[in-house]
């Protein structure tokens, strides 16, 4: 678990979740048990409820259709009474009045007044036909006298109807043309004698739309058939035409769709048989067969039976179809007869949907049972929470508070059960840990202060040694003296490397190590390394070269100081452990993500040195790990360099690996990822860095150590500056108020006033040096020291011991800015 992050418990591992799961499983098993009982002994009852549901819905549809049939018959009867007056003007006027209602406009599309031949000759009455135009307006017209309507089946049948009897035709197309209709036919009488027929036409399409708006039970459908079993309404739609326009009969559809035959067979089987005809009715049937070419005796008898018998019970029964033509699954069907019109209504619903509806009853039975179980769970949960969850939550919150606020607050739970014993033991253990932690932190502070002080105390004389040796090397010396000076310089640099390794390692161990992300030139970084090691390689007779590919960008975002540290460590080792042959620094990289311009970079250092045995490769990156003790005696070193490099690489989400063969050489490869930086901005920086300025002007050096005063003054004088000295912070502030300086070099630790305070005073005084670059020149080399200097108002930083190159590099950052 990473430091500083609160401990998170996955939800399904929490005790609360587990307890809830156990209870949920109990509820589930209880529900399954009830459902199993209902699906075995209660399934038959469920199906009965489903049949009742379908039947009740069917009766509702029958009532709606019955209301429409009654309205049409009432309208037709009113017109037949008007027709009995045998007055054409009255017929015209009454027709307009009766058919100019909202319901009539919705369903009645036409009709007519059809007098018998006797009425035409005696009363000079002509047949009248009415229809609606596209706007719904009623248009009446006189039918030509030569129209043979008296031979039509509906006219022939009407001769045998009483005054209030009606006859509903099958679907047909009228003599005058137009859309398919169903007609209600009623006779009218004059002087007690049959005088003709009145007809009212209903549009099949309008009736189909009316039926289509009726919701079927259980997500099913309904269909309506006329007395000859032709479809008045069916949800099946042809690709090119409405079903009614096809004049498709149910029997014809059943021949094309075998799964539909079930409905036809049931209708035929369940059709209610009419009582036997009496003599008068039999005579009507024979006369009907003789008067019309459209009927034989069998059809005439069947028609008279239908007219003479009125079925009172509209429900004909239920059935099931294992493979419905529309749903392609088992369905339940209910069959009804619409009174007087003799239409057949079939209501169809998938059994699955019906069972689901009926199973709602089962769910309703589950509610009381599950409610009792839920109340039991709630009571048990309260007990569980009070006895277990709440104490555990208190423990977790206290521990979290201890981590966040870094306090040693004990857990406040006082109980005499196992929880109480556990908490008591935990508090005692926490107290012991806190004591040990306090002692460890104290030891760490002592260690840190010791390292900081030792670093400062060692770097101060080291600055005198290395700087003096560097200055001496620039003088005219004989060969022996120059050799001694170079030995002093090399020894000092070796000691400095050891000090830096120890400090870096201590920072890594203390968790104080950090990375920065700035813009830098990787190619220039490699060139600088080449310049640094080319002379040591030449002195050993080694060939030293670098390879930087043309396709790889120069400018990246990253931490150049840490990349340089790894590169210099690997190159230093390669040159140190190689007696003959060559050392090569090779850079490779490829684009990983085009959108973010992220590159995977590989830095490899290959040498032809002593190599490392396979059994020693694992230890080479460990602290104080070298190939063997003889290596340390022969070449020196702390054994921390590679360990530090690996830790830095890991901090950069990279890695370092090694390939080596004894007496043939080694290859160290550092891999990491970086994002390309804005090269335009950085090209200006390169331009500044690579210029060669002429140094001049007065600089102020605030330094209390006489040796360092003399060395810094010597360096700056050789560069071309005039140097003034201040031995403490007060003198530095006073001199900064008197005249402007080109640069100010400031030591951190000085008597009377330290360099940090002196810098703040100079910046706040708003004197002639309020914006003059101030460069820290100090032996305080810890990361916090660098930030402290920058926060105080300093612009640069040089850690002792200094060298001419470090001094010039830092001066160049500020010397050529236009402001200065």
Helices and strands as residue ranges (DSSP letters): G 11-13, H 15-40, H 43-83, H 88-99, H 102-107, E 108-115, H 117-122, E 128-132, E 138-142, G 149-151, H 153-158, E 167-168, E 181-190, E 193-203, H 204-212, G 217-219, E 221-225, E 231-233, H 243-246, H 250-256, G 258-260, H 261-270, H 279-291, H 297-308, E 315-321, E 331-338, E 343-350, H 351-384, I 385-389, H 390-405, H 418-473, H 479-510, E 518-521, H 522-539, E 543-548, E 555-558, H 560-576, E 582-593, E 598-607, G 614-616, G 618-621, H 629-635, H 641-651, E 655-661, E 665-676, H 679-689, E 698-702, H 706-719, E 722-726, H 729-738, E 743-746, H 755-765, E 774-778, H 783-792, E 796-799, H 804-815
